[in-house]
Amino acid sequence: MFLGPLMEELKCGRSGISAAGSLQVGIYSMSGILASRLVTRYGSRPVCMAGTLIATLGLVCASYSWNLPSLLASYSVITGLGFGLMYIPAVVAVAEHFSKRRSLAMGICVCGTGVGTFLLAPVELSLLSAVGWRWTFVCMGGLCSLCIVCGLAMSPAQLCPGDRHLRRRRSTAVSLHGFIVDDLTVSTESIQNGNSCLKMFASLFLSKDLLESPALSTFLLVALADGVATLALFIPFTFLPDLAMAAGVSSKDAAFLISAAGISSSVGRILSGWLCDKPWCNPIVLTTAAVSSASLPSLLLPWVSAYPLFLLLSCMFGLLTGCWISATSPLLVRVLGLPLLPPAFGLMTAVQGAAALAGPPLAGAATDWLDDRAVALHCTGGLLVAATGLFVVAAQHNRGRERKQQYQDI
């Protein structure tokens, strides 16, 4: 909706303005590592409130943009960083406050993205028509500032007795071969030891406790599989409308396919949260089933021409990918435990951000090279099939680890 007004006033092309939105998603996702470290050290409340202030400042500054670089600095970088500092604390706070129906609570939390997008779209359209894009940014900043109240509600939570001994230290200094190293600083003397260098470099991304977890290898397999799946996630949202219009669907109906997929994704997230709370449901198995099933509608979409089938398959894709996305947090809690959720979820969010930025351009390049609109959806299906294989390996690896742990506990 902002594309046309921004192109006209800032004298920029479509690609430049589109890059502003893509860069914001990338900054917001890749700031997950920083946000998780801050949440671990200071708690969810101050990090979320700081993120709210930063995001509000970015949106207000964006209203004063006079060219593309100023828009990228304010809307993409500052606002994106603020959103990243708001998202991680929200998920972690919900996970810490719920012991019963935790997965359902987290599912409801993460479905806010789709619902918010659906509800705010007509509001933003009305504001653009009434007051222009500059005041619309200011209004969005005012709306964002209300999340201060949400941050205030994130009171510190006590872990259950079984998890309390695993609580991460607020001070994260660690000892490596006799040298004291902080999370974000490295002793120059330890550079002489190659093994220490490798450990310290890894600790910048994984944290000491995560590096020492016996489930680290399972987590890395899950992160790799999730990254491959995320490469495919946003491809249909970019290329499906064009494919539908080429099949004779009107532009209005083609645009609604994206809205339908978004709402279906929200339903899938709540459904997945409800399922993950069942004692018989293993989140990693549910994730594998959802990702493998999501490959079917993406592979079938290029072969349909009737609008009802487009709508049905789009809703199926949204529902199944929503189930996968919502199962991520319960999966990490199941594999690593609740105390390691902040660093693990932060790293996963960063991986997802990088994959989300790379997926659509790669699919677009393949489409242009082969001159076939269907190639993008075929790429989606192929990537999801590959991710399914990796999730199967991760599930088998986790099952073996759990059995070994059971034998050791006897």
HELIX and SHEET records of a PDB file:
HELIX    1   1 LEU A    3  LEU A   10  1                                   8    
HELIX    2   2 ARG A   14  MET A   30  1                                  17    
HELIX    3   3 GLY A   32  TYR A   42  1                                  11    
HELIX    4   4 SER A   44  ALA A   62  1                                  19    
HELIX    5   5 LEU A   68  LEU A   71  1                                   4    
HELIX    6   6 LEU A   72  ILE A   78  3                                   7    
HELIX    7   7 THR A   79  HIS A   97  1                                  19    
HELIX    8   8 ARG A  102  VAL A  110  1                                   9    
HELIX    9   9 GLY A  112  SER A  145  1                                  34    
HELIX   10  10 CYS A  147  LEU A  152  1                                   6    
HELIX   11  11 PRO A  161  ARG A  164  1                                   4    
HELIX   12  12 GLU A  189  GLN A  192  5                                   4    
HELIX   13  13 GLY A  194  LEU A  206  1                                  13    
HELIX   14  14 LYS A  208  GLU A  212  1                                   5    
HELIX   15  15 LEU A  216  LEU A  233  1                                  18    
HELIX   16  16 ILE A  235  ALA A  246  1                                  12    
HELIX   17  17 SER A  251  CYS A  276  1                                  26    
HELIX   18  18 PRO A  283  LEU A  300  1                                  18    
HELIX   19  19 LEU A  301  TRP A  303  5                                   3    
HELIX   20  20 TYR A  307  LEU A  336  1                                  30    
HELIX   21  21 LEU A  338  LEU A  340  5                                   3    
HELIX   22  22 LEU A  341  LEU A  370  1                                  30    
HELIX   23  23 ALA A  374  ASP A  409  1                                  36    
SHEET    1   A 2 VAL A 174  LEU A 176  0                                        
SHEET    2   A 2 PHE A 179  VAL A 181 -1                                        
END                                                                             
